[in-house]
Amino acid sequence: MQQFGIVVKEIRSFLTSFGIVRLSSPFHLLILFGGLGVLFLEKVLYRTVSYSSYDTMNTLFNDIPLHLIAYYGFFVGIWLTLISQNVKYLSYGLWGYAFVVLFPFEGLGLAEIVRAAIYAVGGYYLFRYTATSHRASSTKSL
């Protein structure tokens, strides 16, 4: 965990050298959980709306690329939350993404299971990192 703390500290110093990162870092949790919420909302809407509304859904999530904005916003939120002081919430975001990947819980293939397992295990190790004293030593430079 000490090596990971050193890596996070170096990533923090590198990413905060960019102005856009410093500008968007106060909104890191909104970006992380907002992207996750839109991805979940998309899956719920596709499961609940009637077939006559699929044109509207297609326009909303594909023509206006709301799905891509939420998808990449979630990953930007991961990086911004990793370099922030609120890194403890990142494990919940990763577990939430694993839930969204598996959400309908029907017709699961190997790709979905492996992707969800990667994010769940990553969330577990990040949760362990935030519970140790190594995290405290890596955030002293903030």
N, C-alpha and C positions, 0 to 999 in steps of 0.2 A: 504494500500500500504506500510505502514511502516513495518508491519510484513513480507511482502514479501521481502522487502529490507534487513531485518535482515537475512532471510532464504538464500537469494542469497549470502550475505556476508559469512555466515557460510559454504555454499556449496563451495564457492570459496576457502576458507581457507582449507577445507578438500581435494578437488580435486587437488589443486596445491601442495599438499604434495607428490603426485605421480610424478615420473620423466617422465613417458610417457606423462602425461598431460602437463607438462611444455615444453616438447620437441615438442608436436604437437599444442600447443596453438597459435603460430604465423600463422598457416594455418587454423584457425577455419572457416573463411568465404569461403575459397576454398573447405573445406570438406563439409560445409553446402550446398552451392549452387552447388557444383560439383555433390554431390549425388542427389540433386533435379533435376539437368539438365539431368543426366543419366536416372533417372526414367521417366522424361518427354520424352526424346529421345526414350526410349524403347516403350512407348505407341504410339508415333507418327510413329515409324518404323513398329510396328505391324499393324497399321491402313493403311499404305501406300504401303508396299511391297507386291509383288505377293505371291501367295501360294507356288510357287516353291522355294521361298527364306526362307520359314519357318524353313527349316533344318539349315540354316546358323544362323538365329535368335535364334533358340533353342540352338545351340552350343555356341553362343556368350553370351547369357543371362542366360542359365541354366547349361550347361556343364562347361563352364568357369563362375563361379557364379558372373557375373557382376551385376545382379539384387540384390543379397544379399549384395554385397560389397557397392553398392550405397544406399541401404535401411538402412543398419546399419551405414554407413558413414554419412547419413543425421542425424540420431539420435545422433551420436557422435558429429557432428557439432552443434546440438542444445545445448548440454551440454557445449561444449567449447565456444560457442558464449554467452551463459548465464553467464559464469563466466568472460568474457572478458569486455573490455571497450566499445566494439562495440555492445552492447546488443540491440541497436536501430534497427539493421538490422535483428534481430531474428524474429520480427513480420512479416516482409516481407517474410522470409523463411517459416513461418507457413502458411501464406496466400497462398504462392506458392504451398505448399504441399496440401492444401485444393483444389486448382485448379487442381493439378495433379490427385488427387483422383477422381474428378468429370469429368476429361477431355473429354472423348468422348461424354459426355452429352446425352448418349443413354442408355436405360435399367437400369436406376438408381434404386438401391434397398435401403432399409432402412439402411443397414450397411454402404453404401458409404455416404449417406446423413448425418448420425449421425457422422461418422468419420470426414467428411469435416467440419461439424458444430463445432465439438470439437476443431479442429485446428484453425478455423476462429475466434471463441470466445476467444481462448487462445491468438491468435495474437492480437486481439483487446485489451484485458486486459494488455498484455505486452506492447502494444503501449501506453496505458494510463500510465503504470508504467514509461516508459522512458520519458514521458512528465511532470511528477511530480517532485517535489523537493526531494522526497525520494530516487530516483535513485542517485542523486548527493551525498547524504549523505552516500550511501552504496559503492560508488566507491572511496571515500577518502582514503580508506585503500590500494588501489592499489598503 
